[in-house]
């Protein structure tokens, strides 16, 4: 997995017509869907697998802030950066930006490593930890300011 110089993984996500609510912008739940698409792409690259079985974490916490309306038609860029790696969990910051770089939403997530067969938390896999820690040390800037 290639670590970016600024420490932000990026994924472009289209704003779909179905995303638009009666107010003419993306429904308030959609930044979380856009984040999920980016986080899934990040994890597929980290694990080197697109299999559902490669997902070995659960979402423990999400904080979301709204900064501007997400409009259709457009594409957004979702950036995520690893901010903390613990024994069983890791924390990411995320930003959703317009094509022009405007900050649309931002937040933080906490993922906990999970053994779905045993139905309990587990330590982060050592190979995954090594990659997460490389992302952690890559940078701390906002991806909008880093390009």
Phi, psi and omega in degrees: 000127180280124178271126179288154182300323182270358177082012179249124170277136182236143175218132175273135182228129178284143170275121186265155178304321181294345180285342189279135178260187183296342180274356176087011175227172181298136179305150185297344178277344190292327176305329178290325176292316178298319176299316180300319178297318179291317181295322178295319178296318178301312183292323177299317178293317180300314182277341185069029183208142175261006182288141175300328179296341179282346178278107183236048173214163172237154177278125181258328184202142174223131172245131183230132175240140178258135181242325182203162180290142174262121187250159175248144354276143176188171169242148174243155174250126177256126176247141173225144183227135178284126183249338180203141174234116179257194179291315183242352185223162173220151183244137175235147166264152175219154175222141173247124183233151176285172178300332179274357178097001180294133178286120183259318176204161181205168179173194183221145175231151173237122178250139180244129177299138188217136175262105184291332178289313180279346181058050177202163178293161180212170174289148176297134178306135182304321179293319177295317179302317181299318179290315178302319180293328175294319176295321182300319184274356186287330181170166182226012182278166170288140182292337177291331180272343183265351180095000000 
